[in-house]
Amino acid sequence: MAFERADGHAFAFVPGQFVQVHFSYPDGKPAKRSYSVATIGDGGPAERIEIAVSYVDGGAATALLANLQEGDTIDGSGPYGRFCLMEADANRRYLLVATGTGVTPYRSMLPQIEKLTARGAEVALVYGARNEAELLYGDEFEAFAQENPHFHFYACFSRTPRSLPRPHDRNGHVQVALSELQPDAAHDIAYLCGNPNMVDEAFAQLKETGLPIPHIRREKYVSSR
């Protein structure tokens, strides 16, 4: 979904940050839901903010957003969060791990990722989905990998593999590809975003390999009604 500010001004954000949508339950109780910004950006103002919304059966925010028509308005705020690439980092390799809509912040980071690969860093995006239809922005990441040889895109399918598998496809959860990449405590930094179970399991896996906790950055997506 894409939104523009009602006052016509641009929206400044740092890739990796999120916005909050404000609404009320039927009984009038106020609520908020957080969505990572998917807009490809370089840290400057953007005219349009894109988000990816997971369908939650019976979810109040799902009902609000699913029924919006072009031109409708919602209340929101932001940006918030520190799940961002840091200029002070000088790691040789970046491991970006995601499931579901947790891949959206990595899409917004593509210009920064291009700069990382230009300085010689390796970047591996490990993305878990149940099937190819749920591989959000998959074609964009595949194209980016073709243009940037230091960027590697691993699509991990937990239920149904592609009918025509690609060389970096993996069957199973993201932990399969993460093990294959052999995380290196001396040179790697990792970002984990998406399902809380995945984030916790991948965090434990990376700690076991010796990655320092400050080099494992996490953001969990929790489905709420």
N, C-alpha and C positions, 0 to 999 in steps of 0.2 A: 504494500500500500504506500502511496506517496501523499505528502502533505506540504502545504505552503503556509507561511504565517499569514494570518488574516490582515495584519497591518501592512503587508507588502514588503517588509524588511527581510533581509537575508538572515540565515540561522548559522551561527558559528559553532563549530564543535571540533573536538579532537577525535580522529578515528579510533574506535574502540569504546567510545562513550555511549550512553543510552538516554532515552527520553522517557518521561512518564505520561501516561494517558489518565486523566482524571474523570471519574464518573460517579454515579450514585446507584446503590442497590434500590429495588422497588420500595423498600421501607424508608428510603431517604438517607441511609447510612453512606457516608462518602467512602470512596475506594480509589486506589491507584494501581496501575499495572505498568511494568517496565519493559521497554523494547529497545534492543540495541539498534543504533543507526546503521543502516546498510548502505547509505549513500557513499559512493566512492569519493574520498576527499583527501586533501593534503593539509588539513588544519585550518583552512581559510573558510570564509562564509559560503554557504550553499543556498541556492534559491529553493531547493526542494529537499525534503527529508523523506527517505524511504525506510520502511520497517517491514519485517516479515512476521506474520502472525500465525501461531499454531492454533488449529481448531481444537477447542476444549468443549466437549459435549456438556451443555448446561452452563457453560461459563458466562458470567455477566459481561466481561469485556468482549468475548467472542460475539455475543448477541449485539452489542453496541457496534462493533467494527464491521461485522458481516452485513449489517443493514444500512450502512452508510451509502449515500448516493453521491455522485460527483458534485462538488460544490458545497456539501454539508460541512459543518464545523464541529470540532470537538475541543475540549479543554486539555491543555498539556503543559508540561514544564520541562526544563532541562537546558543544557545537557548535564549529565552527572556521570560519575565513575572515573576510575583510574586504570581500567583494563586496556592499557595503551602501550604501544611500542615506545621505549625510552631512548632518547638520543644519546644518553650517557652509556648505554649498553654497547659493548663491542664484541659480542659473542661471535664465534665462527659459524654456529648453526642455531636456527630457530625452529622449534617443534611446535606447530600450531595444531591443536587437537580440538575437534568439535563434533557434536551430534545435533541433528535437527536444525532448528533456527539458530542454534549457537554458532553457526558459521557466519552469520551476518557481520559481526565486527571485523572478521578477516577480509571480507569483501571491501569494506570501507578502507582497510589498510593497504590495498593493493599499490597505490603510488609510493607509500613508504617501503613496502616490501621490494618494489623495483629498485629503490635506492640501496637497500641492504644487499641485494644480489649484485648491484653494480660495483659495490666495494668488495665483492668476493665472498660474502656470506652465503651459506646454503640455507634455504628455507623449505621445510617440508610441511605441507598441510595434510593432516590425516582427518578425514571426514567420514563419520558413520551415519548411515541411513538404512532403513529397512529394505528399500528397493530403489531402482533407478529413478522412478517417478518422484521420489521424495528427496532426490539429490539437488537441493536448492543451489542455484547458481553454478551447477556442475559444469555446464558448457563454458561459462566465463573462466572458471579456474583452469579447465583443460586448455583453453586458448592462451591464457596467461602463461601456463607452463611451456607451451610450444614456443612462445616468444622470449621466455626467460629461462635459459638452461639451468640456472642455479635454483629454480623453484620447482618443487616436485609435489604433485597432487595425488594422494592415495585415497581412492574411494573404497570404503569398507561397507559391504552389504551384509547385514545381520540375518536377513531372511531369504531374499531372492536375488541371485547374481544377475548381471546383465546377460542378455541373450547373446551379445557379441562383446565378450570381456575385453578390457583394455590392459596394457602391460602393467599399470600400477594399480589395478583393481585388486582387492583382497576380499576373501569370504570370511565373515565373522565380525567381531566387534573391533573397535579402534585399537584395543590393547594388542591385537595380533600384529598390526603394522608397527605399532610403537616398539614392540619387542624386536622386530626385524630391523628397525632403525638403530638399535643398540645405543641408547642414550649415553652421552659422554659427560660425566660430571665436570670435566675440566673445560669444556668448550660450549656446552649447550645451554639454552634457556628455553623454557616451555611455557606455553599458554594453553589453558584448558577452559572450554566454554560449552555449556549445554546441560544435558541430563545430570542431575546431582549424583546419581550412582556412578556414572561414567567418570565424572570429575573426581570423586573420592577414590575410585579404583585406580585411575591413571595417576593420581597424586601419590598413592601408596607405591605404585609400580616405579615411578620416577625416583621417589625417595630411596627405594631399595637399591637403585643403581648408583646412588650417591649424590644426586643433584641436590645442591643446597636449597633449602626452603625458599629463600628470597629469589631463586631462579625458577620457581614454579608459581605462576600467576593464574588465579582461578576466578571464574565467574559462573555461578550456577543458575540454571533456568528452572524455576519451580512452577508447575501448572496450578492455577488457582481458579476456583469457581466464583 
